[in-house]
């Protein structure tokens, strides 16, 4: 019988990803736009260091290092996004934010259990738990995000009267392993607009939903 950590789905672009069976995932994704050169150079430098370390590691240590690397990339990019005020910031428009949130709610209890989500001006934070399909296989986060991004990109572009790529192709996703981490991430997500100086308390932010208050 498989243990919970035996079931893994890997799909690679720039970030390493893996999805244990029965996992609760913290997912962040952003609009499609080019990052400033200084951020790109920093990410490339981190990637090169990461690749050099992996060569000398066994499989177990590689998995641990991938998780560390993923967190480092997320921290660099998310801190930048919170301070970035240049276009595009389509998600700040109520109609577009509603498209994103309603899409996440639509597949709640179909593809996943949605715990909470929050939409910023240029990125989105989501915590969810993938459900099983009829074959008793967990829906992959790759499938979940592809369906969500495809639908919302079409609808948002239609509203904005534009063509072209809406979402950046990559997602950051992180497995939440315990209660302490869950509440730390929840506090981080809900206070994102406070940290960005947009509101004094998260309850004043319009674009969030909490469906599950605890782990």
N, C-alpha and C positions, 0 to 999 in steps of 0.2 A: 504493500500500500504506500502511495506517495505521501511524503510529508508536505506540510504547507509551503516549504521553501523549495520543493523540487520542481514545481510547475513554474516555468519561466518563459517569457516571450521576449526575445531580443529583437530590436530593430534599430539600425544605426544610421545616423546622419552625422551630426556634429556631437550630439550628446549620447552617452551610454544609457540604456533603458533596461529595466527588468521588472517583471510583474509576478510576484509570488501569488500562489493560490489564496483566495479569500482575503485579499489585501485591501486596505483603505489607502487611497492615493491622494496626495496633494499635487495638483496640476496647475501650472501657470503657462499662459500663452499670450502672445502679443500681436499687434497689428504688423503688417508688412511694411517695413521701411529700413533703410540702411543705417546701421549704427555709425557713430563718429569713428574716424580712423584710430584715435587713441584707445577707444574701447576695443575695437577689432584687434589691434596689435597686442593689447593686454590678454585677450582671450586666446589668441594664437600662441603667445608665450606660455600661458598656462597649459595649453594643449601639448606643446612640445615637451614641457617638463613631465607631464603626465605620461606621454608615450615612452619617454626614456625610462621612467620608473617601472612601467609594465613589463619591459623586456626581461627584467631580472626576477619577476615575481611568479609564485605559483598561482593556481586558479583561485584559491580561497582569498589570498591577499589581493589578487587583481579585482575581485568583486568588491572588497572593502575599499580599495583605492578608487574604483569607479564611483562609488557613493560619495566619497570625499570630494572628488573632482566635480561631480554633478552639483554638489552644494556650493562649491567655490564659484562655479560659473553662474549659478543662480543668484548668488549674493551680488556679484559684480553687475550683472545685467539688471536685476530688480532695483538695486539702489540707483542705477542710472535712470531707469524708467520713471521712478518716483519723482525725479528732479527735472525730467525732460519736458519742456513746454512747447517745443516746436511741433508743427504738423507732421503726421496726421494725429488727430485726437477725436476721431469720429465717435468713439464710444461714450463720450461725454454727452452726446445728444440723447435725450430721453428715448426717442423712437428706436435708435440703434441699440442702446443698452437694453431696452425691453425685448428686442429681437433675440439678443444673446441669452438673457435670463429665461425667457419663455421657451427657448429651444432646450436649455438645460432642464427645465421643469417638465417638458414634454416627454423626455426619455427616462425621467425618474420612475422607478419601479418597473421599467421595461428593460433597459440595458444596465442600470445601476441604481443604487440608493444614493441620492444627493444629500449630503450633510449640510453644506453651506457653500455660497458663492458670493463673490464681490467683483464688480466691474469698475475699473479705473478708466481714465481717459484713453489709454493706449494699451492696456493689458487687462487680463482677467485671472482671478484666483478661484480655484474650485477644489473642494474636498468631496470625494465620492468613493463608493465601494462597488466595483463591477459585480453584476449578478451572473447567474448561470443561464445558458441557453437550453434548448430542449435536449441537447446531447450531453447535458451536465458538464459543459465546458464553460469556463468563465469568459465573458466577453473581454476582448483585449482592449487596453486603453487606446491602441492604435485605431481600432475600428470605431470606438466611441468618439474619439476626437475627429476622425475623418468625417463621420456622419454629421457631427455638430458643426464643424467648420465649413463643410460644403454647403449646408443649408443656410447658415447664418451669413456666409459670404454673398450668396445669391440675393438673399432678402435685403441685406444691408446695402449692397451696391444698387439694388433697385430703388431703394428709398433715397440714396444719396445721388442717384442719377449719374453713376460712374461705371467704368469698366476696369478690369484688371484685378491683380491679386489683392485680396483683402487682409488675410492672415499671413503671418510669417509661418513657414512650413514646419518649424520645430516647436516642440513643447518641452517644458521642464516638468518631469514627474518624479515624485519621491514617495517611497513607501513609508507610511506612518506606523511605527512599531510598538508604541505603548501609549498609555493615557497621558503621561507627562508631555510627550512630543505632540500629541493631538491637541492639547489645550494651549501649548506654546504656539503652534501653527495657527490655531483658531484666533488667538489673541493678535498674532502678527497680521493675519489677513484682515480682520475687522478694523484694526487700527491703521491700515494702510493709508486711507484718506486723511486721517488725523496727522500721521507722520509727514504726509505731503503738504500739510498746512491748508487743506481744503475745508475742513470742518473742525470744530472743537471736540466733538465726541462722535463715535461711529454711528450712533443712532440718528444723527442728523444727515448722514449720507443716504441718498435716494436709491442707489443702485446695488443692493445686496439682498440676499435671502438666507434665512436660517431655517432649515427643515428639521434638523436634529441638534438638540442642545448638548448632547453628550455622546461619548464614544459607545 
